């Protein structure tokens, strides 16, 4: 944000602007940028998901639209979705029904504010950055509950109830898994977390100590559940709940859910990158010529890992999902916190 | 063996066995309605007849006792089978067999639905295949075949009282002294329709589930959505014209239906197909079995969320379908077998093509086994889900892979070899718990065995003619039709009057992909079947669905449903 403000000041025509004006213009530019990145995510990742799924399933995936490996398929999909009839069921709670997709979208968009793309390049350099991300993305649960309830459809209601239970539960291991890192850094500021990992792959938190290594995988599993993707896609489970909480949604409203899903997927992958995988630092020290690019590439690799898991494993049952969260993952993440703390004390990192 | 059983019965019951006949190896005894429960109980308890395979109703409008009900029983421990028939005058009830065999419930409902024969003591005597608004009984000879009826009102399977009752029962079961238990109110329960159009039903069938949270307190099933009264259609057509209708029973394995139907009619003639035709039937039957198992396993895994396996196996299915299409012109509805032979011989190069495709199958099965066999999530989802014991399975009328999954090595290809299955070496894969995992794994193993059989047939496929040299059932060659008066006449008679199947009755059966597929045929010597009853393997299996899912969770019900492989075309006929 500061960089952006400075940049704007340098531009002809902006020099005479008041500080307030500069701030508002800067914020507007940043918000537009973030939303564009988010919309791009949905487009790029739907195409990527199809290609990855195709590769895993010994088929091609889209090959025709736009000639080169069907690159325009996602664009065509978006156009098709926009052209769909917008249906609101007669018995639905209209206000909530219309509002729900916006809440879901807002929840995932807000969280992007604190993502550290490059040194100094973050929409809002918050002291409680990581905390803010988790808090903001919790809003998604409310949107899903609203959607399921407002649809007045039993399948949607089941999906929403499952979704609420799942996302509220998995937020706990998700946040707990990052605590050892926060202990190491001593700050929740996202920039600080990345800066603390400078100096090549061995300084990344995932490889700092064994407990952090475990914590990373706990975070990874919880993040799959948090984004409602297979093998934890309980709120949707197309073979059980028809389409879960968005059964009754069509057209643009459905597209919002879709957009939010992929935006969330990228978001949790980026969090994994800046918390555990060295953020914008390249694995070999001294090769940090394009920090933002490094950051995004790492994020995409994490998304790929996520897709790989989704297309390989069967789906767990809803009670097994809860068992995994409360009886396995939370104890393990707690153990990671304790273990990492003890290692820090014994190695003299803290007095 | 079955003959001795009849003699024993005659010794035991004396004059109360009104008649005993044995035709084409099907032993049958006639008893009075009053004695029926006694005889059935004796057969079950003393003679080891664990299974009531089917109940067949027959209408004889000219007789004093208008209806006849035939019970098909089979013993798995003593390896014999017998038919018990009773006469039933119109509107006089027949005592129910529900207390002895659980499979009797749906079979009796079917007879009641299609013939209007009441069963006294039946717990739930409602229509099953026809709509509840339907009037009359379709299989009675006086019901005109062209008379359609419009039935539109859907049926709620759970009334408010049912829901209140279920809530009360759940409260009684969960109330233990000292524990704080939330009282369950009827308004806490939710009924939810699994089908008729739901992604996991794979066909038009409906199971209404009464849910407490995600737990199924009770489930009720409704079938008949694509009932077209195949059996009435068969009576309206000639024997040869029935062949294409058999395609539509289990549309995943049409070749098997064709072959077994042809075999059943040949049995009425007392002839067997030529060695080459038999070998071809074995090949196409096993290919069909592979396709059927592929469909079942794939969709079951998709229901479990393991989408990728679908492509590993479905590519093979597609490639086998291409060969079948080349062979008979269509993929799904093959209409390939003929009474007394096949519609035509294999094409050149068929053998080599199939060998390559079977290699692909092996690869696919290996890949999928690697992906799921030791996968923790898969095992958590399937082990112990929808489990059934061997004794229960027999009582419910299970046959085929679902029965073998319970641990009973029973395969009609071994037990009553037909079409030369006794020449080929193969194993009978079995499971241990009869749960979803076993059913999937048994099917996977059976595909490998089917491959083994096909490889053996391909190695020593006999030459010679495909069709029998028998003008009673096989159309004459075209040269004769155009060149001689006998040929013209023969063709004319076979086409217009139909194949003159000798009067009598016979039960032809074989190992279908889902279990015992049987055709109970009665001929009166005209060119049309007098009565044709199909024994569809998944009908009795689906009748046990409620008992398999009660008390389990909704996702378990979906896993179970997929593993039972319910094919609506065969279920509803």
Interface residues (C-beta under 8 A of the other chain):
Chain A: X53 X56 X57 X58 X59 X154 X155 X158 X230 X231 X233 X237 X238 X239 X240 X242 X311 X312 X313 X314 X315 X316 X317 X318 X319 X320
Chain B: X190 X192 X198 X199 X200 X214 X301 X302 X303 X304 X305 X306 X307 X308 X310 X311 X312 X315 X371 X372 X375 X377 X378 X380 X381 X553 X554 X555 X556 X558
